[in-house]
Amino acid sequence: MTASTIGPGLAFASGVAVAYLLPWLPPLAAVGLVIVGLGVAAWCWRPLRLPFWLLLGAFWAHWNACLLLCAPFPDALARAPLIVEGRIASIPTDSGLARRFLFEVEQAWHEGELIPFTGLVRLSWYEDASPLRAGERWRMPVRLKPRHGLANPGTFDFERWLFEQGVRATGNLRGGEPPQRLDAGAGRYWLDRRRQALSEHLARVLDGAPALPLVQALVIGDRSGFDQDDWEVLTRTGTNHLVAISGLHVGLIAGAMFVLVRWLWSRSARLAVAFAAPRAAAVGALIAALGYAGLAGFAVSTQRALVMIAVVFAALLWQRTLRPYHALVLALVGVLLVDPRAVLSPGFWLSFGAVAALLFSLGQRLPSRDLWTRWGRAQWAVGIGLLPLLFLLFGRASLIAPPVNLVAVPLFSLILLPLVLTTSLLSLIPGFGTVTWWPLQWTAYLLGWCLDGLAWIAALPWAAMVLPERPLWVWPAAAAGALLMLAPRGLPGRWPGLLLVVPMFVLRVPQPGEGEAWFTLLDVGLGLSAVVRTREGTLVYDTGPGFPSGFDTGSAVVAPFLAAQGVRRIERLVISHADRDHAGGLAGLTERIPIDRIDSGEPARLGVPGVEPCRAGEGWSWSGVSFRFIHPSDAGFRGNDASCVLRVETGGRSILLTGDIQARVERRLARESGEMIASDVLVAGHHGSATSTHPEFLDAVAPGLVLFASGYANHFGFPVAEVRERFSARAIPALDTGLVGAIELRLRPDGTIDGPSTWRERAGRFWTHRALGIN
């Protein structure tokens, strides 16, 4: 690649990236016609060539996306009983309650009729799951739904991840017709079958050792064994890139094989004359890199490393001089040609960003004679260069990553990685039993001690920093500042680059003004969680559900949302009642953010000390915003009817939160507290169940807007048609978090209400699922 081709390569990559910022996909044929026209014009006029390559990259991303999105799984069949046939397309993982795996659907039937749906789906098999192996062909009774996830500010975009993985739908096995294994062969998934066999072998040898997930990650790139606490340790220390087969590891394997093959090849004069030792070493190194990347399932980071290694060694084979920047751009284009959806992966940006930072910082300096000085500069370059990117992608970054990686990278990559690979291969030798097993077991103990050390470091309160959401202009400014700080010493204005980075840390998040109430009804699936922010304090009403698998929306949704909004403390948490769909996230939330006071309609059932009971008539005021409990009036209520009913008012406008109260309590409130419950916005009780939102209560509240907190395609069918018809008959508009994501309203002191604003429309991209109609 010459300097004249770097521009087209970068333009093509930029076009791919820009395409994934679009909220909707334009017609593919129209984009194709524009490319043809622009290509003809660019042939005649050179200035149009870069725009042509830019648009070509966008078209390539568009076409690839259309393979998944232009024939989606229909909403009309969400959770309908289906029969599917196909092959298991991944290594099944066991969460304790279910086995999860990717399934390549070849045929699907609904009520005995073949439906036009094929492709990759993500399945969960609960209870009595049969042993599953990658590549097996099965006939399974399932319920599927379109690719759909929780949609909230500051939280993980599950739909983007599914789209990146090529998944068209998700679902689970259902009762009825028993699943049938049709073919035990691996088919085209033979590589995953081999990886699964190796993973099972490691599990047998190490037999539940704490470091087993780390061994599996380093050997086959399988990180499914890590729990949330393990990932927290690795993230806070900035070492999560070391615990899987990364581009660094592939490069080390290739480098080691290059040195070994070159030395061995040069020992033979006949071989050296027939084929030069460096060229033979390049072939051996590429084969080794290919094999090791295959163990990782060709993850994005290994794709980048493979393409770059192939470029470098191809130049060596053909005796061409290749500059590092040219190799990096070739690798960039190569990865995006193989899989343009890789641009959605944080690993894509971090892997290319790290290499670019190293080249920019160290490629223009005279090499130091001191190895540790060079290594220290490399860690400084990666740490500073990736800092804005880490905050942009994850909202937080490790502050101790550079010094930790200064030791951890050589320890893991030069000592532990060769050791674990060697002992793993040794353990595969048949017939020697524990003689070949104990080296791997001792290696696992050594890895466990390293993890314990990282856990001790991660416990330091200043190990990592969390940043709230920032305006878009902050990120290019911070990136420019980081580049200036990494520039050669003679460059004027190098250290003033720090001024460009400072706004990323010190800029304040917008906060409610005096008398304002910023209300957000979060999308937590079939559950409830709402946040009310005022100038003086933050109230959280319910925490959403928690599940036996360990997932809870308190830690996965509520806490990240609050962090993105710059909220560091919850002044008041109200748990309406103790049912799991309202209180399931309590433990996860309390672990991640301090809470001054907790109120609940069922304090004893929560099992948390210091919880105060909600009492009708009690209230408080923050910055001109009033909060008042309307129910319960005594402790005689249980379950749904014990829910705390809370009214929030400012500027003569109000929001009523009712938890899960049912018709009996609603009628009583309508008769006894009619004026007190009248509100502009009503969060419908019990997620839209027929047992709540009684007509008498609805008439007493007389809302101008109704909000449902329910999950998309939930198995109860909430909100039910009967309740929806009550609102429709009264011409009251309604929004459902299951369809539109988080809903935001802002009550102003002058009596105006801004909104509603829905997250799926505000932040949606073309892969975002936009369901038609109501559940």
N, C-alpha and C positions, 0 to 999 in steps of 0.2 A: 504494500500500500504506500503510495506516494502522498506528499503533502496535498496534492490536488484532489485526492480522493478522501481525505479526512473530512472535508466539508460535507460532501454528499452522505458519508456515513453518519456523521452527527446529525445532519438534517433528517435522515431516515429515522434514526432513533428518536429524535425530537417529535417527529410526526406520530410515531407509535404512542409516545407518552401523552401528547396533547389529545389524541383521540380518546383516551380513557378519562379525560376530564369532562367529556360531553354528557349532558343529562339525558339526551335521546340520540338514537342512531339515525342519521339521515338515510334516505333511500340508497341502497348499495349501487344500483344502476346509475343513478345520477352522479355519485362520486366517481364511478368508473369512467363515465363520459367526460367529466371535467379533467381527469388524469390524462386521458387520451389527447384531449385538446391541448392541455398544458404541455404534454410531452412533445407534441409536434411543434409548438411555439418555442419550447426550450431548445429544440434541435437547431432552430434558426437564430435564436437570441440567447446568448450565454447567461445573462443575468437571471433568467427564469429557471435555470437548472436546479439551484438550491430549493426554490419553492416546489419544483416538481418532485424532488426527492422527499421533501417534507410531506407533501400530499400523498406520495406513494406509501410512506410509512403509515400514515393515517388510514389509507385504504387497506393495507395489509392487516392492521389491527381490527378494522371494521369487518373485513371478510372473515377473519378468524372468530370474532365475537358472534357473527351471524350464524356460524355453525352450531352454536349453543342456544342463541336467543331467538332466532327466526322461526323455530318450531318448538316453543316452550311446552312444558307440561301444563295441560289446561286447568284453570281454576275450577271448572265445573266438576272435575274428578278429584278434587282435594279430599282426601280421607275416604274416598269411595273404595269398596272392596275390589281388589285387582288380583290377577294371577300374572306373574312374570317369569320368564325363562331367560337365563343368561349365565355368565361366569363371574365368580368372585374376582375382583380386579385389584385387590390390595391384600396386605397382610392383616388379618382380623386382629383387633385389639380387644382385650377383656377389661371392662371397667369394674367388674365385680357383680354388677347387676345386669349387664347386657354385653353382647359381643357386637362390635361395630365394624363395618367393612364397606368398601366400595363394591358395587355390583353393576356389571355391564349388561344392561337389558337388551336382549335380542328380539324378544317378542313379548307383547302384553295383551291381556284380555280383560274386558269388563262385561260382566253378566253374559259370559260365553262368546262375546263378539271381539274380534281382533281390533285393537285400537292403534292408530299410527304414532306410536311412541317407542323410541329406542334411545340408548345412550347410558351415561353413567349416573347412578343414583347412590345415595349414602343411606345404608340401612342399619337398623338396630334390631337385634334378636334378643328379647327378654326371656327370662326363665329358661330352663331346660334346653338351652341352645346346644345343638349338635356340634361336635368338633368340625371346624371348618379349615380348609386349606386353600391358599391362593390358586386360582385357575380352575377350581372345580366348577362343573356346570350343574345348576340347580333349577328346580321349578318351585316357586315360593308364593304363598298367599300374602299379600302386603296391602298396606294403606300408604299412599304417597301424597305429598303435597308439593307445590312449586317451591323452588329455592327461596326460602323466606327466613329472615332472622329478626331479632330485636333491633329496633332502629331508634337510637338515642344519641344526643351530643356527647362526645368524649369517650364513647365506648367502642368495643371491637365490632367491626363490620363483618358479620358472619356471612352475609350474602356475597360480599366481595371475595372472601376466602373460598367459598364454594364455587364461585364463578372461575376463580383462578385455578382451582383444581379440576375444572371441567365438569362439575356436578350439575345435572339438570333438575334433580328433585331429591327430596329426603323423605324418609318414612321408616316404618317398622313392620315386622312380621305380625300377622293377625291370626286369630284362631280360625278354626274351620278345617279346610283341606290341609293335611299335614305336608310340610315341605318334603321334596323328593330330590335326592342326589341323582342326577342323570349321567354324569361322567366324572370320574375321579381324576382324570388327567389334567395337566396344568395348561395345555394349549399354549397360547402366545404369552401367558403369564409365567413362563418357566423361571424367569429371573426372580420374581417375587416368591415363587415356591422355594427356590434355593435360599433366599434370604430368610424366609420363615423357618426353614429347617435349621439354619445356623442360629437363629434367635432362640428357638426351642432348645437346641443343644446347649447354648450358653446358660439358659435358665435351669437346665438340669444340673449342669456342672456347679453353678454358683448357688443353687437351691435357696433362693430368697435372700441372698446377701444384699445389704443396703446399697452397695455400689453396682448391682446388676443393671439398673437403667443406664448408668454411665457407660458400662462396658458395651451394652447393646447399641448405645448411641455412637460410640467411637468405632465399633466394628462394622455395623450395618446401617448406621444413620437413623435408627429407630428411636425416637424420643418420646414415644407414647408412655413409657414407664415412669416418666418424671411426674411427680404430683405438683400441686400449686406452690407448696412451700419450697421445693427444690428449685423451681423456676424463679421464685422470688430471690433466693440466694444468688443464683447465677446472674440474674438481671441487675441486682444491686451492686455486684462486684464487676459487672461488665465482662464476664467470662462465658456467657452463653454461646458465643461463637466457637468455643473450644470443645463443646460436648457433643458435637455431631461432625459428620464428615463434611468439612468445609473446603473452600478453595485453597486455604493455607495447607490443610492436610494433604490434599491431592498434589499440590505443588511440592511438598516435602517428599512424598512417596516417589514422584517423578524424578526429583533431583537426586534422591538416594539411588534410584535404579540407574540413572544416567551415569553417575560416578562409578557404580559397581560394574555395569556392563562395559564401560569404556576401559576400566582397568583390566578386566578379564579379557576383553577382545584384543587389547594391545599386547597381551602376553603371547599371542600367537602371530608370528610374522606372516604366515600364509593368510590368515583371516584379515589381518591389517592391510595386506596388499590387495586382496580381493574386494574389500569394502572398508572404507576408512572407519577407524574406531569411533570418532565422534558421531558419524552418521549412524552406525550400528547402535550406539548408546541412545541416540534420539529415538530410534524405533522402539527399543526396549523400554525407554521411559514412557513413551506414549501408550504402549500396551499396558504397563503397570498403572498409569493414571486412569486409563479406560476401565480396567478391572476394579480398581478401588472406588471410582465414581459409580460403577454399577452396583456396588454394595450399598450405596446410599440411594439407590433408585433414581440416579441422575437428577438430584436436587438442583435448584437454580445456581447456588454457589459453586457446585461441581461442574455444571454446564459452562459457566464462565471460565473456570480454571481449565477445563478440557479444551475449550476453543482457543484460549490464549496459549496453552502448552502446544496445541497442534500448530498454531501459527508460528510460534518460535522455532519449534523443531522442524517444521516444513521449510522455514528459511534456512535452517542449518543443513538440511538434506540437499536443498537446491543451491546452497552457497550464496544466499542473498543476505544483504545487510538490512536489518529491520530495527527501526527505532521503537522504544518502549511505548510511546504514545500511539504509534501505528498499530502495534499489537493489541493495545487496549481497545481502540476503536473497532478493529476487526472482531475482537471477542464480543464487544457490545452488539454489533450488527449480527454476528453469528447466533448469539443467544436469542435475539428478538426474531430472527428468521425461523429458528426452531420453535419458539414459543413466545409470541408477542405478549401473552398474558403474564409473563414473568415480570413485566414492569409494575404489576400490582403487588408484588412481593417485597416486603421491607428488606429481605435478604439480598434482592437484586440491587437496590440502591446502596445498601451498606457495603456489599462486596466490591462493586465498582467504585464507590466513593472512597473506600479505604485504599485501593490501588492508585486511584487518581491523586489522593492526598499524599501518598508516599512518593509518587513520581514528581509531583509538583514541589514538594518540600526537599526531597533528597536528590532528585535527578539533576538539579542545577548546582550542587555543592561539590567541592572537592572531598573525596572520601577521607574519613578520619582513620588514623592507624589504630585507634582504640576501638575494639569490638563493642565494648559496653557503651561507649559514646554514640556509636552509630545506632546501636539497638535502642538507646534512650531517645535519640532523635526520632527514630521510627515510631515509637510509642507516643511521643509528643505530637507528631504529625497526624497519626490516626486519631488520637484523642481529641485534638482541637478541630481537625477537619470534619469529623463525624458528629461533633457535639450539636450543631444546629439541626442536622438531619435526624439525630436521635430524638431531640425534643419535638421536632415536627411530626415524626412518625408515631412516637409512643407517648409524648407528653412528659417524659421523664428521661433522665440519663444518669449513669453512674459517675460520680465525681472522683472516685478512687480507681477507676478503670486503668488509667495509664500506669501508675506504680504497681498495681496488682498484676497487670498483663506483662509488665517488665520481667516478672519472675514466672508467672503462670504460663505464658506462651512457650518459652523454651522448656519449661518443666513438662508440660503436656505434650508438646509437639516433638521434642527431641528425645525425651526419655520415656514418658508414659505411653505415648501412642505406639512407638515401635515395640515396647514391652507388651502392651495388651494385644497387639496384632500377632506378635510372635507366639505368645503363650496361648492365644486362641487357636492358632493353627496347630500348635503342638497338641492341644487337647483333642483335636480331631483324629489323631493317630489311633487306629483301632487296636484293641488287644492289650493295652498297657494299663487301663483302668486309672486308678488314682495317681499312678506314677506320672502320667502326662497331665493330670488335672490340677495337681497342687500348685504348679507355677501360676496358672491362671487365677486360682483362688487367692494366692498371696498377692498377686497383682491387684485383684479386686479390693483386698484389705488396704493396700497402699492408696488406691483411688479413693476409698472411703475416708481415709485420714485427710487426704487433700480436700475433700468436700467439707469435712468438719472444720478445717482451717478457713475455707471460704465462708462457711456459715458464721464463724466467729467475726470475721471482717465485715460481713454483710449486716451484722447486728449493730454496727456503729451508726449512731443517729444521722451523721452527716455523710454516709456512704453514697446516697443517691439524692437527687433533687427532682421534685415534681413541679412542672410549670402549668399554669392554666392556659386556656386558649389565647392565642395572640392574633392581632391583625395580620393579613397576608404580607404586608410590606416588610414585616419584621424578619421574615425568613430569608429573602434575597439579601437584605442588608447584613444579617448575621453571617451568611455564607461568604459574602464579599469580605467582611471583616476577618473571618477565619483564614481566607486565602492570603490576605495581606499579612497576617501574623505568621503565616508559614513561608512567606516569600524570602528570598535571599537577603542577607543582612544589609547589603548595600542599597536596597531599594528604598527611595524616599517615602516617608509616610507609612512605614511598615507597622510600627507599634501603635500609631493612631487608629489602626484597624480595630483595636480594642473598643473604640468608641462606637463602632458599628455593631458590635456584639452586645454591648451593655443594654440596649433597649429590650433584648430578648429576656433579660433577667429582671429588669426594674419596672417595665411597663405595667401599669395597673389595669386589672380587668374592670370593665364597666359595672357599676353597682347601682342598685335601686336608689332613687332619690327619696327625700322626705315625703312620707305619705304614699309611696308606691309599693305595690305588692306584685312581684314577678312570680307567676304560677306556672309550674310545669307538671303535667301528668305524664309520667314516664311509661314507656312501653316495656313491661316486664312479663309479657305473655299473659296467661290466665292467672292474674293476680292484681295487686294494686300497690302503687307507690306514687306519691305526689310530693312536690317540693314547693314551698312558699318562701321566697326570699324577700327580706325587707332591708332597709338601711341598717337597722339595729340588730337583726338576728335572722337565723334560718330555721324553718320548721320543716321536718320530714314527716309525712303522714303515711305510715305503713312502709314496709321494706320489700314487698314482693315475695315470691315463693322461694323455697329451698327444697332440694331434692336429695334422696338417699345417696345419689351418686357423688355428692359433695358440691355440686353446682348450686349457687344461690345468687339471686339478683342483688342482694345487699352489697356484696363484694364485686360482682361483675357489672352491675348497672348503676346503682345509686352512688356508690363511692367514687367511681370514675367520673360520673356526671358532675358531682360536687367539686372534685378536683379540677375539672376543666373549667368550672365557673369561678375558681379561686376561693371556694369555701373550705376553710380549714377546721371549722368546728360547727357542730349542730347544737344550737341552743335548746331546742326542744324536739323530741321525737315522740310521736303519737302512734302507738300500735293499736289500731281500732279494736281488734280482738285477736285471740291466739291461734286462729286457724293458720295452717301452713302457707296458704297462698297470700297471706297478709303479713305474717310474722316470720316466715322462713328465712328471710335474709337478715334477721336481727343480729345473729352472731357474726356473720361476715362483715356487716357494716360497723359494728362496735370494735372489731379488730383493726379497722383501717382509719377511723376518724373519731376524735373525742366527742362525747355527748354529755351535755350538762344535765338534762332531765329527760326522763321517760314517763309517759302517761299511757294508760291502757284501760280498755273496758274489762279486761280479764287479767289483772296483774299477777294473780297467783299462778295461772296456767303458763305464764311465760317462763317461769323458773329463773328469773333474773332478779337479784336483790335491788331494793331501792326504787321499784317501779310504783308510781303514784296512780291511784284510780281516777278515771275521768268522772267528773260530776257536772250534771246539768246546771247551768247558771254561772259556773266558774269561767273566768276569762282573763285576758291580759292585753296589753297594747304595746306595739313596737313602732316607733317612729310614725305615729298617727294611723297605723293599721291595727284594727281590733280583731281579736280572736276570741270566740266564745263557744263553749260546749253546750249543745242542746240536749244531748242524751248520752249516757243513761242517767236517770234521776236517782237510782238506788242500786244496790248490789244484787238485786234479785234476778237479774238477767243473765243468761248463759248463751254461749255460742254466738251465732250471727246477730241475735237481738241485743247482745251486750256491746255491739260496736259503738265506738265513740263517734257521735255526730258533731262535726265541727263547722262553724260558719266563719268565714274570713271576709272582712268588710273594710273598704276605704273609699272615700269620695262618694258615698252613697251607692256604690256597686259592691256586689258580694258573690262569693262562691260557697256552695254547700257540699261538704264531703260527708257521705253517709255510710261508708263501710259496707257491711252486708246486712243491714237491718231489713227485716221482712215486712210484709203487708200489715201484720198486727201492730207493730211499732209505728209504722208509717201512718196508719189511720189515727192512732193515738196522738202523734205529733201534729197531724193536720187539724185535729179538733182542739188540742190544748195549746199549741204553739204556732198557730197559723201565721201570724205576723212575723214571728221570730225566724221562721224557716224560709220565708219568701226570699228568693235569690235570683240573680241574673244568670248564673251558671250552676248547673247541677251535675255532679259526678254520680251517675246512676248506681243505685245499690246492687250489690251481688252480681256485678259484671253484666247486667242485663237479663238476669234470670226472671222467669215468670212469677216467682215468689216475691218479687220486690217491685218498686215503682208502681204502686197502686194508683189508680186514677184519682182518688180523693187526695192523696198526697201530692201527686203531680199538679193538680189544680191549685193546691195551697202554695206550692213553691213557685209556680208560674215562671219557669226559667225561659230565657231567650236562647239558650244553648245547652245541649245535653252532651256529656262526654261519657263514653263507655271505656272501661279498662278491661279488655279481654284479649285473649290470644287469637292469632289468625288460625282459622280452621280448627278451633278447639273442639274436643270430642263431645262437649255439652251443647254445642251450637249456639253459645252466647254471642251477642244478644239475640234472644229468641224473637221470632216473627211477631208474636203477640205484643211484646213490649215495643218493638219498632213501630208497630201500627199505632200505638197510643201516641207516640210523638208525631207521627205523620198526620194523624187526624187533627192534631192541634197546631200543625204547621210549625213545629219546633225543629230546627236543624240539629243534627246529631253527628258526632265524629267518634270513631272507634280507633283506639291505639293499635289494635291488631291489624288495621288496614293502612293507617296513615303514620304510624310511629308516634313518637313523643309529641305532645300538644302543648304549646306555650301561649299564655295570655299575660298581658300586663295591665293591671288596674292602676289608673292614674288618680291623683288626688282631685283632679277637676271633674271626675265622674266619667271619663272616657275609658274605653277598653280597647287596647291594641291587640289585634289578633282575631281569631286564632291563627297561629303559625304551626304548620306540621313539619316534622323533621324529614319525612320521605320526600316532600316537595322541595324543602330548603336545601338539602344535602344530597338529593338523589343523583345517581349516575345511571348510565344506560343499562347497567346490570341490576339496578334496584328493582325489586319486584313491586309492581303496582297492581294490586288486586282490584278487580272490578266488582262493584256491588258490595253487599254486606254478608257476613258469615251466614 
